[in-house]
Structure formats: C-alpha cells, structure tokens
Amino acid sequence: MSAGDLDKRITIQAPTKVSDGMGNYTVTWSTIATVYAAVWPVSAKERIQGMAVTTTITHRIRIRFRRVFRTGWRILYGGRYFNVVSAIDPNEDHEWLDLLCEEAK
C-alpha cells in the first residue's frame, strides 16, 4: 500500500471529561488530528434485541502510524461516527495502523 491510497479525510476524536462544577462530569469530544486514511467496510449484521432489529456495521480504517492511539476514541468520516474497537500495527513495522471500528448509532 502506498501513501496515495490514503484518499479519505478523517478526524480522530478523544473523549474529554468536563466538570459541571457540581461534582459530575459531562463527556465531550476533542479533535486530536485530521488525517488521510483508507476506509473499507468489513461486515454488517442484524440481530433482534428487545423486540427491535439492531444493525452493527464494521469498518477497517488504515492511517499512518501514530505512537499514541487508544481504543475508546472515535473517527468522524463523512458525517458518520465510528467507535474504535482495536488498533493494530500490521507487521509491527510502525508504518500503518489498522483501526477496527463499529459505526456509532
């Protein structure tokens, strides 16, 4: 894969706790970086849960390697949000990160 294959613009966001001054916290999302990526849909599955059909859509998103990346962060792409389930360094050569994500509802 070459850097030219990273043709989608994504925004990496991390949760930030903000105090409300009363001892409680509100979670907001802070932008960590806006980078180029390759995005591939991996699977979609439906299941019946609580008398309703729920759909889970997964994607693989590849970006250039970043030393700091956490599961629990999310990706904003094309007006949709993707929760990062895992981050994998293929071949452990610190060139790429493959992010396995689920589309947020």
C-alpha positions as CSV (number, residue, x, y, z in Angstrom):
1,M,0.0,0.0,0.0
2,S,1.3,3.5,-0.8
3,A,0.5,6.8,0.8
4,G,-1.5,7.7,-2.3
5,D,-4.1,5.1,-1.3
6,L,-5.0,7.1,1.8
7,D,-7.6,9.2,-0.1
8,K,-10.2,9.8,2.6
9,R,-10.1,12.7,5.1
10,I,-11.0,11.6,8.7
11,T,-11.0,13.3,12.1
12,I,-9.7,11.5,15.1
13,Q,-11.5,12.4,18.3
14,A,-10.9,11.6,22.0
15,P,-13.4,11.8,24.9
16,T,-12.8,14.6,27.4
17,K,-14.5,14.9,30.8
18,V,-15.6,18.4,31.7
19,S,-16.7,19.1,35.2
20,D,-20.1,20.8,35.7
21,G,-19.0,22.3,39.0
22,M,-21.4,20.2,41.0
23,G,-19.2,17.0,41.2
24,N,-20.5,15.5,38.0
25,Y,-18.8,15.2,34.6
26,T,-20.0,15.6,31.0
27,V,-18.2,13.8,28.2
28,T,-17.3,16.0,25.2
29,W,-15.2,15.0,22.2
30,S,-11.9,16.8,21.4
31,T,-10.3,16.7,18.0
32,I,-6.9,15.0,18.2
33,A,-5.9,15.2,14.5
34,T,-7.3,15.3,10.9
35,V,-5.5,12.8,8.7
36,Y,-5.8,11.0,5.4
37,A,-7.0,7.3,5.6
38,A,-8.2,4.4,3.6
39,V,-11.7,3.1,4.6
40,W,-13.1,-0.3,3.9
41,P,-16.5,-1.7,5.0
42,V,-15.9,-5.2,6.6
43,S,-19.3,-6.5,7.7
44,A,-22.8,-5.8,8.6
45,K,-25.1,-7.9,10.8
46,E,-28.6,-7.6,12.1
47,R,-30.0,-9.1,15.3
48,I,-33.2,-8.9,17.2
49,Q,-32.8,-7.3,20.6
50,G,-35.6,-6.2,22.8
51,M,-38.2,-6.8,20.1
52,A,-36.3,-4.5,17.7
53,V,-33.8,-5.1,14.9
54,T,-30.4,-3.7,15.6
55,T,-27.7,-3.4,12.9
56,T,-23.9,-3.4,13.5
57,I,-21.7,-2.2,10.7
58,T,-17.9,-2.6,11.0
59,H,-15.2,-0.9,9.0
60,R,-11.4,-1.1,8.8
61,I,-9.7,2.3,8.6
62,R,-5.9,2.5,7.8
63,I,-3.9,5.5,8.7
64,R,-0.2,6.3,9.0
65,F,1.3,5.0,12.3
66,R,0.8,7.1,15.4
67,R,2.5,6.3,18.6
68,V,-0.4,7.3,20.8
69,F,-3.8,5.8,19.8
70,R,-6.4,4.5,22.2
71,T,-9.5,2.3,21.9
72,G,-12.5,4.3,23.0
73,W,-11.6,7.1,20.6
74,R,-13.8,7.7,17.6
75,I,-13.4,8.6,14.0
76,L,-15.5,11.2,12.2
77,Y,-15.8,10.4,8.5
78,G,-18.4,11.8,6.0
79,G,-20.8,12.9,8.8
80,R,-20.7,9.4,10.4
81,Y,-19.0,8.4,13.6
82,F,-17.0,5.2,14.1
83,N,-16.1,3.8,17.5
84,V,-12.5,2.4,17.6
85,V,-12.6,-1.2,18.9
86,S,-9.0,-2.0,18.3
87,A,-5.8,-0.6,16.8
88,I,-3.4,-3.0,15.1
89,D,0.2,-2.3,13.8
90,P,0.4,-4.7,10.8
91,N,3.8,-6.4,10.6
92,E,4.8,-4.3,13.7
93,D,6.9,-2.1,11.4
94,H,5.4,1.2,12.6
95,E,4.3,2.3,9.2
96,W,0.5,1.9,9.3
97,L,-2.3,1.5,11.9
98,D,-5.4,-0.5,11.1
99,L,-8.3,0.6,13.1
100,L,-11.2,-1.8,13.5
101,C,-14.3,0.2,14.1
102,E,-18.1,-0.1,14.6
103,E,-20.3,2.6,13.2
104,A,-22.0,4.5,16.0
105,K,-25.7,4.8,16.1
